[in-house]
Amino acid sequence: MFTRRAALTVALAALGSAALPTATATAASAFPRSAATRAVLPRPTGRHSVGARSLPLTDFGRTDPFASRPGPRKLMVQLWYPSASPAPAPHPRNPAVPYTDPGTGAALEADWGMRPGVLKGVGTHAHAGGRPAPGIRSAVVVSHGRGASRILTSGLAEELASHGHLVAAVDHTYDAAAVRFPDGRLVLGALPAEPDDWDAQDRLEVSVRAADLRCVADALCRRGRPLAGVPVQRVGLLGHSLGGAAAAEALRTDRRFVAGLDLDGGLFGTTVPETGLDRPFLLLTSSPDHETWARWRARHRGWGRHLHLTGGGHLSATDVPALADAAGLRERWPEPLFGEYLGTIAPHRAAAVTRACTTAFFDRFLLGLHRPLLDAPGPRHPELRLLWTRGA
């Protein structure tokens, strides 16, 4: 059972600077040649081809509490969506969208102890630009883990888009490892790894994140020129780690969000464990239980499920298991850290189970399509255990 509020960056910081490479040449020599294979995200299983684009978003109604100079809160959002055009045949002139830009990739690799340069070569399945397919009715807003990045749920975003959902993943500026803006500015993460008062820090970070998610919802739901030109009717929330707490808090405070899914996130920094929620909420966790989840279950008033991924780790729901070999994480991270965050489940199974649960949840509550997986995991998903249920 995890007890720490922070994400992987705290654990890596605790190793000390001596544990991390100090130069690219040193880092490269620390990895065996076999670790330098190219990582590719699992192929989406839906019937739609996937388009993607990134765009900035400014909330002029808020002053950014983390910026060194007062100014409005500025975010980057990446969109994945069902494309109106079929996926082009693989060709150098029609490459898939890059997994990330070099600056963001380098920052994340350094913070997380990955082999330098691995992220720029990750294979994706979305293509840049193109019009969204007609008839899109649903959107899923995604919040990443503390010190992470929107890119680390790219595989899950591609999967949801291939099943007909618009996905909007926000980089929480100054919280994310790095955020690249269109003017070339690279903003690195600046939050304390070990604050003196975790409770106060959690409340601050979750409130800022929830406001970020509401800002994205404003852009998605505005009249006239909605985000990506798609007039969505129903909006859901998806969060990993601290992003799960932000999703719960945004669901509690904004009725435009109709459902929320928490991927292994303790419910810190929010009053949801004390108040519960009145709309559908799903926990998919690698830990069997946590005291904040138990308190939420006791007070939850809407449809709810708690599913446990047997053999999972804290990062099993992200792209990291698919990247681990190419990034040299088994060689780079101490075994207790690797086991806690990657678990023992095979990467392809972690991706398959997470995708199945996530699409089943949003298909049901955003599109009205019943999926029995959420009521009774069957033999196709033996890694899943249904720990708690409320509502039919």
Protein Blocks (a to p, Z undefined) as FASTA:
>chain_A
ZZbfbdfklmmmmnopklpcfbfklmmmmpcfklmpccdddddfbfbdcdddddddddfk
bccfkbmbgcddddddddddddfbdcddddfklcccdfbdfklmmmmmmmnopaehklmm
pccfbdeejiddehiabdcdddddehiafklmmmmmmmmmmnopacdddddehkambdcd
fkopacddfbdfbdfblmlmmmmmmmmmmmmmmmmmmmmmpghiaghhiacfbdcdddeh
jlmmmmmmmmmmomkbgbdcdehiacehiaklmnopabdcddddfbfbdfklmmmmmmoc
bdcdddddehiafklmmmklmmmmmnommmmpcfklmmmmnombdfklmmmmmmmmmmmm
mmmmmnopacfklmoccfklmmbccfbdedZZ
